[in-house]
Amino acid sequence: MFLLPYKDDNPTRQFAWVNWCFILMNLWVFFSYQFPLEAKDQISYFSNFGFIPFAFFKQFAPLTLQGMVWEWATVFTSMFSHGGIIHLLGNMLFLYLYGDNVEDAMGKSRYFLFFLLCGTCAAFAQAFMDPFSKVPMVGASGAISGVIASYLLLYPRANVRVFYWFIIFVGTIYLPAYLLLGFWVMEQIIALPESMKEAGGVAIAAHLGGFTAGLLLTPFFKQSEIKLFQKANSRAFSRKSKRIR
């Protein structure tokens, strides 16, 4: 079965300026700096701007100001770099879907800091799981995993409109966030052992690190009047579908 979430029923009180800036920044970096590069230059780009656990820990022996500044900078440059257009668009879809409501619940400055903190925790989670890895890690997935965790805490019963395709059946259906995103979390947990055996691939530990950070930080970053575990705004599992001949 193919599932593609594309909108939710969760209104916002204000336009999500910070979330859109994050989205536009990721798009700008990819299409302005990464997309035009040849394959060999892409490798150089990832080596310079990706987060490499081995290189990050190597800065401490010997410790130099230049090395320290550069390696810490890659924690953030890696968040705005992606391995390909599918990687980019998938991440931006999730950020578009869930980030606006989280920003609305936290306020703009808190959401800005929350996003970067979750991304930082994600990078460290991956680094501590495999400190000798020389594979560059890129992508906003870790920070977005924190956004997903926050959305689950704040709006677990919000309904997400999902396009589905199952053999000859095509349609859309509203699924509750706790079901859709809970399934995503379970996928990450199941995939973790196998991902640690691979030299590259998806940084599952970063996803889970960002998600854990989001769970822990959300109660402190949300505005005081915003409650956790809010109610749904529509009825779950309503659908519009059709059968293909």
Secondary structure, DSSP 8 states (H G I E B T S, - for coil): -EEEEEEES---SS--HHHHHHHHHHHHHIIIIITT--HHHHHHHHHHHSB-HHHHHHTBTTB-HHHHHHHHHHHHHGGG--SSHHHHHHHHHHHHHHHHHHHHHH-HHHHHHHHHHHHHHHHHHHHHHSTT--S-B--SHHHHHHHHHHHHHH-TT-EEEEEEEETTEEEEEEEEHHHHHHHHHHHHHHHHHHHHHSSSS--HHHHHHHHHHHHHHHHHHS-TT--SS---SS-TT-EEEEE--
